[in-house]
């Protein structure tokens, strides 16, 4: 498939009719369209996507495709049509693809009024234009699968790792000519599928007991369907297991190549945990310090005064002149009796009487001597009781040490984080690897059970087949049909062998081509590995071992260029199978590369190398290029350029295209 022309009408910022003829001359296979940012380069690329697949990838208002100026000029009730027409050459036939939309102005607002059905036309041998009415959408997808559209309509600034897109296996195989083999295998089928060639032969065999044979055939058919379902599950499980094994190997390479980073990240996690533990410990000790301080507050503040108070108390010379053993009760009894123990009479208000009252006062009331004595005892007790303050001091010291420790840990954390700042998180890879290991183990158990179920189905089918064979009549017609079945079986086995051979060969050749292109663009020791899902993985060889060492955005783009280049390069070659003694032609079509900003963020060296390589590997190259990048690309492209255009921007919503002679 090569692109002959593109015609736009009122599509986004292209007002009116825009016609672009592309070069597909083998010697001058490059078309250049120059334009700076916001000039309409991306719009041209998206016009291809919309015409082919009715999808666009615009940052602003992607659902509104009519030219804004035209929309503003429309009157209420009026309509306007936008359209994109692409003319291609496929299998030596010219085809035209036309997609249109009608817009209408209603109450001052332009809305989508009608989606006009997609139209595809082709030219017959006489040059007459005829309509292709049979499923045009399907026809387009057969020519260029939608899953692969981003490979060939390549938006450098918007695409993200296109070589790691999921579910492109069938699309790649179709592009490289393997789909026909799969359809042939499915068409030939087996003896036990009524809707296949071999199955229909089997059904036409005559039997002696029609009723019994039909019952057996139905049972065989059901058991065959059950077996096919099990086989599908086995393939799916093995496919998933293979995916997780490849994923595990990829993660192993990343982790092994970053062991130092892994150790630092593990240390980082341990230190982060340690900081949390220390912070909790500090918090606990702070609470205990506050509590203990509350309990010893008086003691803590009294302590500096204790020695001074003791010194002062010790300097006081007090004598205790009280009579030991006397009590207030005894003395009052003497007063009431009026006679002293010595026999003298004690008269009220006499000097003796007042002496006894004074003595009562001494033994019954507060006594300075006792107060000082008690105070002195209390002071000594406080002085000697140091346990509470010591515990407080111990806790406070520990808290200070924890504070210092957390400062040291934080300092180490800062060092580690600076060292691993731009490194990937190995922990996430380890989690992913553990998940992959678990998936592999679960799938292995599942596959084991499925194979057992398949074996049981096979045994049951063999048993039923023997019963059925015993009922088949020995007639000339049956012998002829059996011979037809043998021929069909032989053809089926040959095609299966061809498919297996070419699947391996194509993957290998694709990998070789991708690496050849990659090495022509990139100077380094990396290479690209294509896995069974046709995903491209960058690897680095270190001491005969291969590691997935990650990549930058620029390197990822170079890898994508190499993958796309390898794909289109292989697609245009004739692929001949040599299965058995015969050969089969699996040749496919050449394909174009339509690229928006292919040199975006590429340096001068890579721009030069990409400019040299792409015209060689692709049959047709269409580039939408910024002028600043074209300066470096032009010396390497000028001998390959067949058509050249430039975009002129008149406003934010209106651009014009002009051809440069």
Protein Blocks (a to p, Z undefined) as FASTA:
>chain_A
ZZfbdcdehiajbgcjddddddfbfklmcccddddehilmmmmmmmmmmmmnopacdfbh
klbmbdfklmmmpcghiacdddddddddeehiacddddddddddeehiacdfbdcddddd
dddfkopacddfehkllmmmmmmgfklmmmmmccfklpghkllcghklmmmmmmnopmmm
mmmmmmnmpmklmkbmklmmmmmpccfblmlmmmmmmmmmmmmmmmmmmmmmmmmmmmmm
mmmmmmmmmmmmmmmmmmmmmmmmmmmmmmmmmmmmmmmmmmmmmmmmmmmmmmmmmmmm
mmmmmmmmmmmmmmpccddfbdehiafklmmmmmmnopafkopacdehiaklmmmmmmmm
mmmmccfklmmmmmmmmmmmmmmmmmlmmmmmmmmmmmmmmmmmmmmmmmmmmmmmmmmm
mpccfklmmmmmmmmmmmmmmmmmmmmmmmmmmmmmmmmmmmmmmmmmmmpccdfklmmm
mmmmmmmmmmmmmmmmmmmmmmmmmmmmmmmmmmmmmmmmpgcjbdcdddfkopacdddd
eehiacdebjafklmmmmmmmmmmmmmmmmmpccddfehjbdcdfbdcddddddehklgo
iafklmmmmmmmmmmmpmbdcddddfklmmmmmmmmmmmpmbdcddddfbfkbccddddZ
Z
